[in-house]
Amino acid sequence: MNRETEELGEFELIGRFFTRGGRAAQGAEPGADGVLLGIGDDAALLRVPPNSDLVAAVDTIVAGRHFLDDADAEAIGHRALAVNLSDLAAMGATPAWATLALTLPRADARWLTDFSRGLFALADRYEVALVGGDTSRGALTISLQLLGFVPVGSALRRGGGRAGDLLAVTGSLGDAGAGLALAQGRIQCPDAVATAALRRRFDYPTPRVEFGRLARDLASAAMDLSDGLVADLPKLAHASRLQARVDVGRLPLSPALRTLGLPDADIFHWALGAGDDYELLLALPREHRGRLEAAAVRCGVELSVIGELVPGAGVHWTRHGAPYVPSATGYDHFR
């Protein structure tokens, strides 16, 4: 059998693709990554830095639901970690450790090589150690838990917004939705550069980890945009017990998205509701705006003010000063 297409046993799979020389001796002093005991035992032993709160997030991605059935395995590995990194970024946390539960139709060596390459390329960038997990046979499903930390009491939350705070988002919105539409053949774009940029935004989301850490002491509330602004903003407003007011005309749209030449209604549909952009939504005191914009520049991230928080409830959308009713509803697994 060709080595690239061979099927493997469970323990060979783990040892060959997911074990990277972590601490293996119980009772050993932790390394720089805080790992006392990594892959190879019943559970990992980890040491959280002194005076820190532990931050935990977990996401499951499923073939045909979160990525296309024929998606590149390297992109799937990247996405599995990126969506969790985005959650930690929203809380201003430093990512540290991950556990992975991987369900596969079959243990294909070539697929696993590409998947683990995508996973570890992003893990190495943010110094995340894979410290445990599980494998099983079934429909392709990846569940990854990410653990990190923040200084005690400093984590950003959705409910910290105050009346008068500005609402801002990082990056651009709608690109991932357009990228998915292109991948599915629902739209066409004659510009190859724009097509590649939009496809990459869907396949390889960029978590705003560095910016999230810098925003921790400046923003009053934050969350990541995984389900679309129209679905996620009400959550932040509700948690902060305030009304959000947003001018749709101020939403940041990329040149690649504009290159599609589609009506504004289509563009705003993606920007408001497509999800998968994994940008950050923040509430920030007006006096911190300049410092947060400077932090964004240092991270190479665009920061756009789109509205404000005021007394009241819900979300009030406007465009050109007139009330605006979004056509999008955002992503909901069970709607």
Legacy VTK file of the C-alpha trace (Angstrom):
# vtk DataFile Version 3.0
C-alpha trace
ASCII
DATASET POLYDATA
POINTS 335 float
0.000 0.000 0.000
1.246 3.503 -0.816
2.574 5.201 2.312
0.611 8.368 1.485
-2.731 6.557 1.416
-2.204 3.928 4.113
-4.628 3.615 6.976
-3.218 3.634 10.488
-4.038 2.290 13.936
-5.100 4.711 16.669
-1.846 4.769 18.630
0.327 5.021 15.547
-1.888 7.884 14.359
-1.432 9.788 17.629
2.281 9.137 17.874
3.038 9.969 14.257
0.935 13.101 13.742
0.166 14.667 17.120
2.968 13.894 19.581
5.682 16.548 19.579
7.957 15.773 22.499
6.034 17.293 25.408
6.801 16.495 29.049
6.365 12.783 29.624
7.579 12.216 33.184
5.086 12.776 35.976
6.489 15.071 38.635
8.853 16.828 36.236
9.261 20.567 36.468
7.150 22.369 33.851
8.820 23.694 30.743
8.416 27.212 29.462
5.007 26.125 28.128
3.758 25.143 31.605
3.330 21.473 30.635
4.097 19.036 33.463
2.715 16.026 31.607
1.563 16.031 28.002
0.319 13.444 25.504
0.755 9.825 26.578
-1.091 9.583 29.891
-4.756 9.585 30.916
-4.781 13.380 31.206
-2.403 16.304 30.965
-0.881 18.149 33.907
-0.542 21.900 33.397
0.677 24.766 35.537
-1.090 28.108 35.187
1.184 31.130 35.737
0.898 32.761 39.188
-1.779 35.433 39.654
-3.628 34.337 36.520
-7.172 33.239 35.717
-7.612 30.206 33.480
-9.602 30.850 30.273
-11.180 27.879 28.465
-12.985 27.612 25.113
-14.133 24.700 22.975
-15.530 24.505 19.445
-16.660 21.642 17.243
-16.454 21.849 13.458
-18.280 19.333 11.278
-17.802 18.407 7.621
-20.560 19.832 5.452
-21.591 22.249 8.195
-18.530 24.355 9.048
-16.381 23.488 6.042
-17.023 21.965 2.635
-16.823 18.210 2.259
-13.902 18.569 -0.163
-12.087 21.226 1.881
-8.298 21.082 2.029
-7.176 19.223 5.162
-4.549 21.860 5.969
-7.244 24.545 6.019
-9.414 22.371 8.286
-6.538 21.997 10.753
-5.994 25.756 10.733
-9.701 26.485 11.230
-10.073 24.035 14.125
-7.597 26.048 16.177
-8.340 29.504 14.750
-11.970 29.553 15.886
-10.866 28.869 19.465
-8.041 31.379 19.309
-10.635 33.959 18.303
-12.647 33.225 21.461
-9.583 33.732 23.635
-8.675 36.885 21.707
-12.086 38.313 22.575
-11.257 37.937 26.261
-7.751 39.360 25.933
-6.214 36.016 26.875
-2.847 34.456 26.135
-3.416 31.004 24.560
-1.310 28.168 25.956
-2.655 24.605 25.631
-5.037 22.618 23.450
-6.736 19.231 23.492
-8.123 17.656 20.330
-10.929 15.141 19.769
-10.782 13.917 16.181
-13.439 11.713 14.576
-12.457 10.330 11.174
-14.179 8.127 8.591
-10.766 6.470 8.168
-7.220 7.158 9.342
-5.751 8.309 6.051
-2.065 9.207 6.390
-2.031 11.799 3.631
-5.061 13.650 5.050
-3.584 13.561 8.554
-0.254 14.923 7.305
-1.982 17.952 5.801
-4.366 18.421 8.747
-1.622 18.339 11.364
0.520 20.717 9.292
-2.263 23.309 9.268
-2.974 22.816 12.957
0.622 23.051 14.136
1.579 25.959 11.868
-0.985 28.094 13.706
-0.229 26.506 17.090
3.473 27.329 16.738
2.680 30.932 15.813
0.853 31.421 19.118
2.977 29.022 21.198
0.106 26.626 21.837
1.038 23.131 23.023
-1.194 20.178 22.102
-1.385 18.234 25.373
-4.013 15.548 24.843
-7.158 14.407 23.114
-8.965 11.448 21.601
-9.529 9.769 18.238
-12.469 7.720 17.010
-14.086 6.503 13.782
-17.162 8.229 12.399
-18.261 11.235 10.355
-15.493 13.832 10.045
-15.793 15.995 13.176
-13.126 18.001 14.982
-13.557 19.248 18.541
-10.735 21.343 19.939
-10.495 22.809 23.415
-8.156 25.717 24.013
-6.857 26.855 27.395
-5.127 30.128 28.141
-4.811 32.720 30.864
-5.168 36.383 31.783
-3.967 38.370 34.797
-6.423 37.895 37.666
-9.654 39.823 37.137
-8.624 41.370 33.807
-10.535 39.283 31.225
-12.714 41.165 28.741
-16.375 40.144 28.849
-19.494 40.822 26.819
-21.242 42.481 29.728
-18.785 45.278 30.492
-20.141 47.905 28.097
-21.238 51.303 29.446
-23.612 53.909 28.061
-21.662 56.246 25.806
-19.114 53.617 24.787
-18.242 53.441 21.114
-18.754 50.203 19.202
-15.889 49.131 16.945
-14.889 46.118 14.870
-11.525 44.880 13.659
-10.694 44.068 10.046
-13.435 43.866 7.419
-16.807 42.136 7.449
-18.461 39.878 4.904
-15.341 38.489 3.237
-15.740 34.958 4.573
-19.376 34.823 3.512
-18.442 35.883 -0.002
-15.538 33.418 -0.002
-17.916 30.576 0.852
-20.334 31.672 -1.887
-17.465 31.626 -4.380
-16.341 28.179 -3.224
-19.873 26.845 -3.621
-20.241 28.394 -7.078
-23.190 30.564 -6.015
-21.446 33.691 -7.343
-18.660 34.356 -9.829
-15.831 36.901 -9.788
-13.653 37.614 -12.851
-10.874 39.036 -10.664
-8.581 36.151 -9.679
-6.785 38.161 -6.982
-10.035 39.178 -5.288
-11.365 35.628 -5.540
-8.247 34.204 -3.884
-8.400 36.817 -1.113
-12.042 36.103 -0.317
-11.586 32.334 -0.459
-8.634 32.579 1.908
-10.674 34.627 4.376
-13.083 31.719 4.651
-10.512 28.907 4.579
-7.888 30.527 6.838
-9.526 32.894 9.352
-7.099 35.156 11.214
-7.652 35.306 14.993
-6.904 38.745 16.476
-4.924 37.411 19.430
-2.289 40.164 19.675
-4.859 42.932 19.387
-7.112 41.264 21.958
-4.327 41.301 24.535
-3.612 44.995 23.871
-7.317 45.824 24.052
-7.706 44.095 27.423
-6.895 47.220 29.440
-8.606 49.670 27.061
-11.931 48.175 25.919
-14.854 47.732 28.290
-16.442 44.729 26.517
-15.658 42.421 23.610
-16.712 39.299 21.747
-15.729 37.599 18.520
-17.893 37.679 15.397
-18.450 34.048 14.498
-22.186 34.127 13.730
-22.403 37.515 12.024
-22.785 41.024 13.458
-26.581 40.899 13.286
-26.589 37.799 15.528
-23.660 38.641 17.809
-24.183 42.354 18.537
-27.515 41.758 20.344
-25.671 39.379 22.682
-23.185 42.071 23.696
-25.927 44.689 24.060
-28.054 42.335 26.171
-25.131 41.331 28.392
-24.293 45.022 28.928
-28.001 45.884 29.487
-27.872 48.621 26.882
-29.057 49.406 23.376
-26.609 49.255 20.481
-26.941 51.854 17.724
-25.120 51.039 14.484
-24.745 52.920 11.203
-24.601 50.197 8.541
-22.860 52.621 6.194
-19.828 52.570 8.501
-19.263 48.829 8.278
-15.711 48.116 7.031
-15.812 46.439 3.612
-12.697 45.146 1.871
-11.671 46.127 -1.673
-11.952 42.447 -2.617
-15.587 42.379 -1.512
-16.341 45.570 -3.430
-14.660 44.075 -6.502
-17.558 41.635 -6.817
-19.646 44.556 -8.095
-22.805 43.269 -6.423
-25.668 45.433 -5.109
-25.265 46.922 -1.633
-28.080 44.707 -0.405
-25.998 41.601 -1.150
-22.809 43.079 0.286
-24.520 44.140 3.521
-26.206 40.749 3.763
-22.772 39.133 4.064
-21.258 41.900 6.192
-24.097 41.678 8.711
-25.024 38.034 8.729
-22.665 35.611 7.025
-20.430 34.917 10.030
-17.042 33.180 9.876
-15.101 36.466 9.746
-13.818 35.930 13.319
-13.180 39.618 13.788
-13.565 41.274 17.192
-16.472 43.470 18.254
-15.548 45.875 21.035
-17.169 48.474 23.262
-14.657 51.173 24.202
-14.712 54.334 26.264
-14.403 57.368 24.011
-11.301 58.538 25.845
-9.522 55.292 24.911
-10.270 55.470 21.198
-6.909 56.961 20.213
-4.927 54.430 22.241
-6.927 51.517 20.853
-6.483 52.769 17.296
-2.741 53.011 17.930
-2.751 49.436 19.264
-4.523 48.310 16.094
-1.865 49.977 13.951
0.870 48.155 15.874
-0.897 44.861 15.148
-1.485 45.689 11.495
-5.252 45.543 12.054
-7.860 48.005 10.852
-10.219 49.297 13.569
-13.539 50.863 12.546
-16.049 52.632 14.799
-19.554 51.621 13.698
-21.822 52.931 16.447
-22.334 53.348 20.181
-24.042 51.970 23.265
-26.908 54.009 24.766
-29.527 53.448 27.477
-32.228 51.058 26.324
-32.366 47.549 24.890
-31.856 45.738 21.598
-30.156 47.015 18.454
-31.152 50.045 16.365
-29.806 49.937 12.798
-29.587 52.987 10.531
-28.209 53.840 7.108
-27.860 57.412 5.808
-29.693 58.546 8.943
-32.788 56.425 8.254
-33.879 53.225 10.006
-32.488 50.104 8.357
-33.859 46.568 8.592
-31.166 43.907 7.952
-32.172 41.106 5.620
-29.709 38.764 7.322
-30.419 36.889 10.540
-26.957 35.558 11.339
-25.920 31.943 11.835
-27.811 29.611 14.149
-27.127 25.850 14.155
-30.718 24.964 14.958
-32.697 27.603 13.062
LINES 1 336
335 0 1 2 3 4 5 6 7 8 9 10 11 12 13 14 15 16 17 18 19 20 21 22 23 24 25 26 27 28 29 30 31 32 33 34 35 36 37 38 39 40 41 42 43 44 45 46 47 48 49 50 51 52 53 54 55 56 57 58 59 60 61 62 63 64 65 66 67 68 69 70 71 72 73 74 75 76 77 78 79 80 81 82 83 84 85 86 87 88 89 90 91 92 93 94 95 96 97 98 99 100 101 102 103 104 105 106 107 108 109 110 111 112 113 114 115 116 117 118 119 120 121 122 123 124 125 126 127 128 129 130 131 132 133 134 135 136 137 138 139 140 141 142 143 144 145 146 147 148 149 150 151 152 153 154 155 156 157 158 159 160 161 162 163 164 165 166 167 168 169 170 171 172 173 174 175 176 177 178 179 180 181 182 183 184 185 186 187 188 189 190 191 192 193 194 195 196 197 198 199 200 201 202 203 204 205 206 207 208 209 210 211 212 213 214 215 216 217 218 219 220 221 222 223 224 225 226 227 228 229 230 231 232 233 234 235 236 237 238 239 240 241 242 243 244 245 246 247 248 249 250 251 252 253 254 255 256 257 258 259 260 261 262 263 264 265 266 267 268 269 270 271 272 273 274 275 276 277 278 279 280 281 282 283 284 285 286 287 288 289 290 291 292 293 294 295 296 297 298 299 300 301 302 303 304 305 306 307 308 309 310 311 312 313 314 315 316 317 318 319 320 321 322 323 324 325 326 327 328 329 330 331 332 333 334
